[in-house]
Amino acid sequence: MSGDQTPWPMIAGRLANRKRSGYGKLGTHWHIGCSGKILSTNKAANACERYGWYCHAYCLMTNHYHLLIETNRPTLSKGVKYLNGTYTQHFNRRNKRVGHVFQGRYKAILVQKENFLLELARYIVLIPVRTRMVCRAVDWPWSSYRATAGYRHDHALLTTDWLLAAFAKGKKEAQIRYRRFVQEGKNQPSAWESLKNQVFLGTDQFVEDMQCKINPKQ
Protein backbone atom coordinates (compact mmCIF):
# COMPACT_ATOMS: atom_id res chain seq x y z
CA MET A 1 0.00 0.00 0.00
CA SER A 2 1.38 3.43 -0.87
CA GLY A 3 2.19 5.99 1.81
CA ASP A 4 -0.81 8.06 0.78
CA GLN A 5 -3.14 5.15 1.47
CA THR A 6 -1.77 4.30 4.88
CA PRO A 7 -4.67 4.88 7.29
CA TRP A 8 -4.26 7.26 10.18
CA PRO A 9 -6.55 6.79 13.18
CA MET A 10 -8.48 9.61 14.77
CA ILE A 11 -9.38 8.88 18.37
CA ALA A 12 -12.29 10.38 20.28
CA GLY A 13 -12.99 9.83 23.96
CA ARG A 14 -15.93 11.13 25.99
CA LEU A 15 -16.36 11.44 29.74
CA ALA A 16 -19.02 9.36 31.47
CA ASN A 17 -22.42 11.07 31.63
CA ARG A 18 -20.91 13.79 29.41
CA LYS A 19 -19.90 15.75 32.46
CA ARG A 20 -16.99 18.14 32.53
CA SER A 21 -13.58 16.70 33.32
CA GLY A 22 -13.42 18.32 36.72
CA TYR A 23 -14.93 21.41 38.25
CA GLY A 24 -15.04 24.10 35.62
CA LYS A 25 -11.95 25.01 33.66
CA LEU A 26 -9.62 23.70 36.32
CA GLY A 27 -10.44 20.12 35.45
CA THR A 28 -10.29 20.84 31.75
CA HIS A 29 -6.89 22.48 32.10
CA TRP A 30 -5.51 19.49 33.98
CA HIS A 31 -6.76 17.21 31.22
CA ILE A 32 -4.70 19.16 28.72
CA GLY A 33 -1.72 19.22 31.02
CA CYS A 34 -2.07 15.54 31.73
CA SER A 35 -2.25 14.70 28.05
CA GLY A 36 0.95 16.61 27.46
CA LYS A 37 2.72 14.74 30.23
CA ILE A 38 1.32 11.39 29.19
CA LEU A 39 2.45 11.88 25.63
CA SER A 40 5.81 13.44 26.37
CA THR A 41 7.45 13.32 29.79
CA ASN A 42 5.27 11.05 31.88
CA LYS A 43 7.45 9.58 34.61
CA ALA A 44 6.14 6.08 33.88
CA ALA A 45 6.78 6.22 30.13
CA ASN A 46 6.25 8.35 27.06
CA ALA A 47 3.03 7.08 25.47
CA CYS A 48 4.00 8.26 22.01
CA GLU A 49 7.37 6.58 22.30
CA ARG A 50 5.98 3.53 24.05
CA TYR A 51 3.22 2.92 21.54
CA GLY A 52 4.80 4.34 18.40
CA TRP A 53 2.40 7.27 18.02
CA TYR A 54 2.83 10.60 16.25
CA CYS A 55 0.17 13.17 17.12
CA HIS A 56 -0.61 15.56 14.25
CA ALA A 57 -3.62 17.37 15.73
CA TYR A 58 -5.62 17.39 18.93
CA CYS A 59 -8.43 19.22 20.66
CA LEU A 60 -9.46 18.80 24.27
CA MET A 61 -12.93 19.99 25.20
CA THR A 62 -14.73 20.16 28.54
CA ASN A 63 -16.14 16.64 28.24
CA HIS A 64 -14.30 14.91 25.38
CA TYR A 65 -11.12 14.94 23.33
CA HIS A 66 -9.95 14.27 19.78
CA LEU A 67 -6.51 13.06 18.70
CA LEU A 68 -5.25 12.61 15.14
CA ILE A 69 -2.36 10.19 15.33
CA GLU A 70 -0.12 8.24 12.99
CA THR A 71 1.03 4.76 13.90
CA ASN A 72 2.25 1.72 12.02
CA ARG A 73 1.99 -0.52 15.06
CA PRO A 74 -1.11 -2.28 16.44
CA THR A 75 -0.97 -0.34 19.70
CA LEU A 76 -4.06 1.83 19.47
CA SER A 77 -6.14 0.03 22.08
CA LYS A 78 -3.31 -0.27 24.59
CA GLY A 79 -2.28 3.34 24.09
CA VAL A 80 -5.77 4.74 24.63
CA LYS A 81 -6.23 2.53 27.68
CA TYR A 82 -3.02 3.95 29.10
CA LEU A 83 -4.02 7.52 28.24
CA ASN A 84 -7.51 7.29 29.72
CA GLY A 85 -6.40 5.20 32.68
CA THR A 86 -3.73 7.64 33.78
CA TYR A 87 -6.17 10.53 33.67
CA THR A 88 -8.87 8.53 35.50
CA GLN A 89 -6.48 7.67 38.33
CA HIS A 90 -5.48 11.29 38.82
CA PHE A 91 -9.05 12.59 38.54
CA ASN A 92 -10.38 10.08 41.07
CA ARG A 93 -7.59 10.77 43.55
CA ARG A 94 -8.05 14.50 43.22
CA ASN A 95 -11.83 14.38 43.65
CA LYS A 96 -11.88 11.52 46.18
CA ARG A 97 -14.06 9.30 44.03
CA VAL A 98 -13.93 5.87 42.41
CA GLY A 99 -15.20 4.36 39.18
CA HIS A 100 -15.06 5.11 35.49
CA VAL A 101 -14.51 8.61 34.18
CA PHE A 102 -14.80 7.94 30.46
CA GLN A 103 -18.01 6.82 28.80
CA GLY A 104 -17.71 3.42 27.14
CA ARG A 105 -15.08 2.50 24.59
CA TYR A 106 -13.18 5.15 22.67
CA LYS A 107 -14.14 5.76 19.05
CA ALA A 108 -11.48 5.33 16.36
CA ILE A 109 -11.82 6.33 12.71
CA LEU A 110 -9.38 5.30 9.98
CA VAL A 111 -8.43 8.26 7.80
CA GLN A 112 -6.98 8.22 4.30
CA LYS A 113 -3.95 10.47 4.27
CA GLU A 114 -4.44 11.76 0.75
CA ASN A 115 -7.36 14.21 0.32
CA PHE A 116 -8.85 13.72 3.79
CA LEU A 117 -6.15 14.24 6.40
CA LEU A 118 -5.88 18.01 6.09
CA GLU A 119 -9.65 18.39 6.24
CA LEU A 120 -9.84 16.36 9.43
CA ALA A 121 -6.92 18.19 11.03
CA ARG A 122 -8.74 21.45 10.30
CA TYR A 123 -12.03 20.09 11.62
CA ILE A 124 -10.43 19.07 14.91
CA VAL A 125 -9.03 22.51 15.75
CA LEU A 126 -12.29 24.18 14.69
CA ILE A 127 -14.45 22.15 17.09
CA PRO A 128 -14.48 24.92 19.74
CA VAL A 129 -15.55 27.40 17.06
CA ARG A 130 -18.28 25.14 15.66
CA THR A 131 -19.64 24.58 19.16
CA ARG A 132 -19.53 28.35 19.83
CA MET A 133 -17.12 28.08 22.72
CA VAL A 134 -14.90 30.70 21.04
CA CYS A 135 -15.00 32.84 17.91
CA ARG A 136 -11.60 31.84 16.51
CA ALA A 137 -9.46 28.71 16.70
CA VAL A 138 -6.60 30.72 18.19
CA ASP A 139 -8.81 31.66 21.15
CA TRP A 140 -8.96 28.05 22.37
CA PRO A 141 -5.66 27.26 24.13
CA TRP A 142 -6.34 23.54 24.51
CA SER A 143 -5.82 22.43 20.92
CA SER A 144 -2.92 21.99 18.52
CA TYR A 145 -3.85 25.10 16.52
CA ARG A 146 -1.60 27.65 18.24
CA ALA A 147 1.50 25.47 17.99
CA THR A 148 0.86 24.47 14.38
CA ALA A 149 0.09 28.07 13.39
CA GLY A 150 3.28 29.35 15.00
CA TYR A 151 1.74 31.29 17.88
CA ARG A 152 3.64 29.26 20.47
CA HIS A 153 6.34 26.61 20.62
CA ASP A 154 5.36 23.12 19.54
CA HIS A 155 3.65 21.19 22.31
CA ALA A 156 5.66 18.21 23.51
CA LEU A 157 3.00 15.78 22.31
CA LEU A 158 2.71 17.31 18.84
CA THR A 159 4.55 16.81 15.54
CA THR A 160 3.83 19.50 12.96
CA ASP A 161 6.30 18.66 10.18
CA TRP A 162 4.01 16.68 7.89
CA LEU A 163 1.04 19.00 8.27
CA LEU A 164 3.02 22.16 7.56
CA ALA A 165 4.91 20.57 4.66
CA ALA A 166 1.57 20.18 2.91
CA PHE A 167 1.32 23.99 2.66
CA ALA A 168 4.85 25.19 1.85
CA LYS A 169 8.53 24.24 2.15
CA GLY A 170 9.40 27.12 4.45
CA LYS A 171 7.96 26.87 7.96
CA LYS A 172 6.92 30.53 8.27
CA GLU A 173 5.09 30.55 4.95
CA ALA A 174 3.52 27.18 5.75
CA GLN A 175 2.20 28.54 9.05
CA ILE A 176 0.66 31.56 7.31
CA ARG A 177 -1.06 29.33 4.77
CA TYR A 178 -2.21 26.96 7.52
CA ARG A 179 -3.85 29.85 9.39
CA ARG A 180 -5.65 30.88 6.22
CA PHE A 181 -6.71 27.28 5.58
CA VAL A 182 -8.23 26.96 9.05
CA GLN A 183 -9.95 30.34 8.80
CA GLU A 184 -11.54 29.33 5.47
CA GLY A 185 -12.85 26.15 7.06
CA LYS A 186 -15.25 27.91 9.42
CA ASN A 187 -18.00 27.88 6.81
CA GLN A 188 -17.09 24.58 5.17
CA PRO A 189 -19.10 21.35 5.63
CA SER A 190 -18.07 19.15 8.53
CA ALA A 191 -15.52 16.43 7.81
CA TRP A 192 -17.99 13.97 9.33
CA GLU A 193 -20.23 14.33 6.29
CA SER A 194 -17.73 12.19 4.37
CA LEU A 195 -17.63 9.46 7.02
CA LYS A 196 -18.42 5.98 5.67
CA ASN A 197 -19.69 3.02 7.68
CA GLN A 198 -19.08 5.09 10.84
CA VAL A 199 -15.44 4.03 10.69
CA PHE A 200 -13.72 5.22 7.50
CA LEU A 201 -12.88 8.64 6.12
CA GLY A 202 -11.64 8.14 2.58
CA THR A 203 -12.52 7.19 -0.97
CA ASP A 204 -14.61 4.14 -1.86
CA GLN A 205 -11.44 2.34 -2.93
CA PHE A 206 -9.79 3.14 0.38
CA VAL A 207 -12.78 1.78 2.28
CA GLU A 208 -12.73 -1.41 0.21
CA ASP A 209 -8.99 -1.86 0.77
CA MET A 210 -9.33 -1.35 4.52
CA GLN A 211 -12.25 -3.75 4.79
CA CYS A 212 -10.22 -6.40 2.98
CA LYS A 213 -7.37 -5.92 5.42
CA ILE A 214 -9.64 -6.04 8.46
CA ASN A 215 -11.70 -9.00 7.21
CA PRO A 216 -9.54 -10.73 4.57
CA LYS A 217 -11.88 -13.75 4.33
CA GLN A 218 -14.89 -11.70 3.29
VOPAGU-2260 file (C-alpha; in pm, 1 decimal, decimal comma):
REM VOPAGU-2260
SITE   aa  ch    i         X         Y         Z
SITE  MET   A    0       0,0       0,0       0,0
SITE  SER   A    1     138,3     343,1     -86,6
SITE  GLY   A    2     218,8     598,8     180,6
SITE  ASP   A    3     -80,8     806,4      78,5
SITE  GLN   A    4    -314,0     515,0     146,9
SITE  THR   A    5    -176,5     429,6     487,9
SITE  PRO   A    6    -466,7     487,9     729,3
SITE  TRP   A    7    -425,9     725,7    1018,2
SITE  PRO   A    8    -655,0     678,8    1317,9
SITE  MET   A    9    -847,8     960,8    1476,6
SITE  ILE   A   10    -938,5     887,8    1837,4
SITE  ALA   A   11   -1229,3    1037,7    2027,6
SITE  GLY   A   12   -1298,6     983,5    2396,4
SITE  ARG   A   13   -1593,3    1113,1    2599,4
SITE  LEU   A   14   -1636,0    1144,4    2974,3
SITE  ALA   A   15   -1901,8     936,2    3147,4
SITE  ASN   A   16   -2242,2    1106,8    3163,3
SITE  ARG   A   17   -2091,3    1378,9    2941,1
SITE  LYS   A   18   -1989,7    1575,4    3245,7
SITE  ARG   A   19   -1699,4    1813,8    3252,5
SITE  SER   A   20   -1357,6    1670,4    3331,7
SITE  GLY   A   21   -1342,0    1831,9    3672,3
SITE  TYR   A   22   -1492,6    2140,7    3824,7
SITE  GLY   A   23   -1504,2    2410,4    3561,7
SITE  LYS   A   24   -1195,4    2500,9    3366,2
SITE  LEU   A   25    -961,6    2370,2    3631,6
SITE  GLY   A   26   -1043,8    2011,7    3545,0
SITE  THR   A   27   -1028,7    2083,7    3175,3
SITE  HIS   A   28    -689,1    2247,7    3209,9
SITE  TRP   A   29    -551,1    1948,8    3398,5
SITE  HIS   A   30    -675,7    1720,8    3122,0
SITE  ILE   A   31    -469,9    1915,7    2871,8
SITE  GLY   A   32    -172,0    1922,3    3101,9
SITE  CYS   A   33    -207,1    1553,5    3173,4
SITE  SER   A   34    -224,7    1470,3    2805,5
SITE  GLY   A   35      94,8    1661,0    2746,0
SITE  LYS   A   36     271,6    1473,9    3023,4
SITE  ILE   A   37     131,9    1138,8    2919,4
SITE  LEU   A   38     244,7    1187,9    2563,4
SITE  SER   A   39     581,1    1344,4    2636,9
SITE  THR   A   40     744,5    1332,2    2978,8
SITE  ASN   A   41     526,9    1104,6    3187,7
SITE  LYS   A   42     745,4     957,8    3460,6
SITE  ALA   A   43     614,2     608,2    3388,0
SITE  ALA   A   44     678,0     622,4    3012,8
SITE  ASN   A   45     624,9     835,4    2706,1
SITE  ALA   A   46     303,2     708,5    2546,7
SITE  CYS   A   47     399,7     826,2    2200,9
SITE  GLU   A   48     736,9     658,2    2229,8
SITE  ARG   A   49     598,0     352,9    2405,3
SITE  TYR   A   50     321,6     291,9    2154,1
SITE  GLY   A   51     479,7     433,8    1840,1
SITE  TRP   A   52     240,5     727,2    1802,2
SITE  TYR   A   53     283,4    1060,2    1625,1
SITE  CYS   A   54      17,4    1317,2    1711,7
SITE  HIS   A   55     -60,8    1556,3    1424,6
SITE  ALA   A   56    -361,9    1737,1    1572,5
SITE  TYR   A   57    -562,3    1738,5    1893,4
SITE  CYS   A   58    -842,7    1922,2    2065,9
SITE  LEU   A   59    -945,7    1880,3    2427,0
SITE  MET   A   60   -1293,4    1999,1    2519,9
SITE  THR   A   61   -1473,0    2016,3    2854,1
SITE  ASN   A   62   -1614,2    1663,7    2823,9
SITE  HIS   A   63   -1429,7    1490,9    2538,2
SITE  TYR   A   64   -1111,6    1493,5    2333,0
SITE  HIS   A   65    -995,5    1426,9    1978,3
SITE  LEU   A   66    -650,9    1306,5    1869,6
SITE  LEU   A   67    -524,6    1261,2    1514,0
SITE  ILE   A   68    -236,4    1018,6    1532,9
SITE  GLU   A   69     -12,1     824,4    1299,4
SITE  THR   A   70     103,2     476,3    1389,8
SITE  ASN   A   71     224,7     172,3    1201,8
SITE  ARG   A   72     199,0     -51,6    1505,9
SITE  PRO   A   73    -111,2    -228,1    1644,3
SITE  THR   A   74     -96,7     -34,0    1970,0
SITE  LEU   A   75    -406,0     182,9    1946,9
SITE  SER   A   76    -614,2       3,3    2207,9
SITE  LYS   A   77    -330,6     -26,6    2459,4
SITE  GLY   A   78    -227,9     333,9    2408,8
SITE  VAL   A   79    -576,8     473,8    2463,4
SITE  LYS   A   80    -623,2     252,5    2768,2
SITE  TYR   A   81    -301,5     395,1    2910,0
SITE  LEU   A   82    -401,6     752,0    2824,0
SITE  ASN   A   83    -750,8     728,9    2972,3
SITE  GLY   A   84    -640,3     519,6    3268,0
SITE  THR   A   85    -372,9     764,0    3377,6
SITE  TYR   A   86    -617,3    1053,1    3367,5
SITE  THR   A   87    -886,8     853,0    3549,6
SITE  GLN   A   88    -648,5     766,9    3833,2
SITE  HIS   A   89    -547,9    1128,6    3881,9
SITE  PHE   A   90    -904,7    1258,8    3853,9
SITE  ASN   A   91   -1038,3    1008,2    4107,1
SITE  ARG   A   92    -758,6    1077,2    4354,8
SITE  ARG   A   93    -804,5    1449,9    4321,5
SITE  ASN   A   94   -1182,9    1438,3    4365,2
SITE  LYS   A   95   -1187,6    1151,6    4618,1
SITE  ARG   A   96   -1406,1     930,2    4402,9
SITE  VAL   A   97   -1393,2     586,9    4241,0
SITE  GLY   A   98   -1519,6     435,7    3918,4
SITE  HIS   A   99   -1506,4     510,9    3549,4
SITE  VAL   A  100   -1450,8     861,1    3418,0
SITE  PHE   A  101   -1480,3     794,2    3045,9
SITE  GLN   A  102   -1801,0     681,7    2879,6
SITE  GLY   A  103   -1770,8     341,8    2713,9
SITE  ARG   A  104   -1507,6     250,2    2459,4
SITE  TYR   A  105   -1317,8     514,7    2267,0
SITE  LYS   A  106   -1413,8     575,5    1905,2
SITE  ALA   A  107   -1148,2     533,2    1636,1
SITE  ILE   A  108   -1181,6     633,2    1271,2
SITE  LEU   A  109    -938,2     530,2     997,6
SITE  VAL   A  110    -843,4     825,6     780,2
SITE  GLN   A  111    -698,2     822,2     429,7
SITE  LYS   A  112    -394,9    1046,9     426,8
SITE  GLU   A  113    -444,2    1176,0      74,7
SITE  ASN   A  114    -735,7    1420,6      32,1
SITE  PHE   A  115    -885,2    1371,5     378,6
SITE  LEU   A  116    -615,3    1423,8     639,9
SITE  LEU   A  117    -588,1    1800,6     608,6
SITE  GLU   A  118    -964,9    1839,0     624,2
SITE  LEU   A  119    -984,1    1635,6     942,7
SITE  ALA   A  120    -692,0    1818,9    1103,1
SITE  ARG   A  121    -874,0    2145,2    1030,3
SITE  TYR   A  122   -1203,3    2009,1    1161,5
SITE  ILE   A  123   -1042,6    1906,7    1491,1
SITE  VAL   A  124    -903,4    2251,3    1574,8
SITE  LEU   A  125   -1229,0    2417,7    1469,3
SITE  ILE   A  126   -1445,5    2214,6    1709,2
SITE  PRO   A  127   -1448,3    2491,6    1974,4
SITE  VAL   A  128   -1555,2    2740,0    1705,7
SITE  ARG   A  129   -1827,8    2513,6    1565,8
SITE  THR   A  130   -1964,0    2458,2    1916,1
SITE  ARG   A  131   -1952,7    2834,9    1983,5
SITE  MET   A  132   -1711,9    2808,3    2272,5
SITE  VAL   A  133   -1489,8    3069,9    2104,4
SITE  CYS   A  134   -1500,2    3284,2    1791,1
SITE  ARG   A  135   -1160,3    3183,8    1651,1
SITE  ALA   A  136    -945,9    2871,1    1670,2
SITE  VAL   A  137    -659,7    3072,3    1819,1
SITE  ASP   A  138    -881,4    3166,3    2114,6
SITE  TRP   A  139    -896,3    2805,0    2237,2
SITE  PRO   A  140    -566,5    2726,0    2412,9
SITE  TRP   A  141    -634,1    2353,5    2451,3
SITE  SER   A  142    -582,1    2242,5    2091,9
SITE  SER   A  143    -292,4    2199,1    1851,5
SITE  TYR   A  144    -385,1    2509,9    1652,2
SITE  ARG   A  145    -160,0    2764,6    1823,8
SITE  ALA   A  146     150,3    2547,3    1799,4
SITE  THR   A  147      86,0    2447,5    1438,1
SITE  ALA   A  148       8,6    2807,0    1338,6
SITE  GLY   A  149     328,1    2935,3    1500,1
SITE  TYR   A  150     174,0    3128,9    1787,8
SITE  ARG   A  151     363,7    2925,6    2046,9
SITE  HIS   A  152     633,6    2660,8    2061,9
SITE  ASP   A  153     535,8    2311,6    1954,2
SITE  HIS   A  154     364,7    2118,8    2231,5
SITE  ALA   A  155     565,7    1821,5    2351,4
SITE  LEU   A  156     299,9    1578,3    2231,2
SITE  LEU   A  157     271,0    1730,5    1883,7
SITE  THR   A  158     454,6    1681,1    1554,4
SITE  THR   A  159     382,6    1949,8    1295,7
SITE  ASP   A  160     629,6    1865,7    1018,3
SITE  TRP   A  161     400,7    1667,8     789,2
SITE  LEU   A  162     103,6    1899,6     826,6
SITE  LEU   A  163     302,1    2216,3     755,7
SITE  ALA   A  164     491,1    2057,3     466,1
SITE  ALA   A  165     156,6    2018,2     290,6
SITE  PHE   A  166     132,1    2399,5     265,7
SITE  ALA   A  167     485,5    2519,2     185,4
SITE  LYS   A  168     852,8    2424,1     214,6
SITE  GLY   A  169     940,4    2711,5     445,1
SITE  LYS   A  170     795,9    2687,3     795,7
SITE  LYS   A  171     691,8    3053,1     827,1
SITE  GLU   A  172     509,2    3055,2     494,7
SITE  ALA   A  173     351,8    2718,0     575,4
SITE  GLN   A  174     219,8    2854,2     905,0
SITE  ILE   A  175      66,2    3156,4     731,1
SITE  ARG   A  176    -106,3    2933,2     477,3
SITE  TYR   A  177    -220,8    2696,1     751,9
SITE  ARG   A  178    -384,6    2984,8     939,4
SITE  ARG   A  179    -565,0    3088,0     622,3
SITE  PHE   A  180    -670,9    2727,8     558,1
SITE  VAL   A  181    -823,1    2695,9     904,7
SITE  GLN   A  182    -995,3    3033,5     879,7
SITE  GLU   A  183   -1153,9    2933,3     547,2
SITE  GLY   A  184   -1285,0    2614,6     705,6
SITE  LYS   A  185   -1524,5    2790,8     942,5
SITE  ASN   A  186   -1799,8    2788,4     681,3
SITE  GLN   A  187   -1709,3    2458,5     516,8
SITE  PRO   A  188   -1910,5    2134,5     562,9
SITE  SER   A  189   -1807,2    1914,6     852,6
SITE  ALA   A  190   -1552,4    1643,4     781,0
SITE  TRP   A  191   -1799,5    1396,9     933,3
SITE  GLU   A  192   -2022,9    1432,8     629,1
SITE  SER   A  193   -1773,3    1219,5     436,8
SITE  LEU   A  194   -1763,2     945,6     702,0
SITE  LYS   A  195   -1842,3     598,0     567,5
SITE  ASN   A  196   -1968,9     302,5     767,6
SITE  GLN   A  197   -1908,5     508,6    1084,2
SITE  VAL   A  198   -1544,1     403,2    1069,3
SITE  PHE   A  199   -1372,4     522,3     750,1
SITE  LEU   A  200   -1288,4     863,6     612,3
SITE  GLY   A  201   -1164,1     814,1     258,0
SITE  THR   A  202   -1251,8     719,1     -96,9
SITE  ASP   A  203   -1460,9     414,4    -186,3
SITE  GLN   A  204   -1144,0     233,6    -292,9
SITE  PHE   A  205    -978,7     314,4      38,3
SITE  VAL   A  206   -1278,1     177,6     228,1
SITE  GLU   A  207   -1273,3    -140,6      20,9
SITE  ASP   A  208    -899,0    -186,4      77,3
SITE  MET   A  209    -932,8    -135,1     451,9
SITE  GLN   A  210   -1225,4    -375,2     479,1
SITE  CYS   A  211   -1022,0    -639,9     297,8
SITE  LYS   A  212    -736,7    -591,5     542,2
SITE  ILE   A  213    -964,3    -603,5     845,7
SITE  ASN   A  214   -1170,1    -899,8     721,2
SITE  PRO   A  215    -954,4   -1072,6     457,0
SITE  LYS   A  216   -1187,6   -1374,6     432,8
SITE  GLN   A  217   -1488,8   -1169,6     328,5
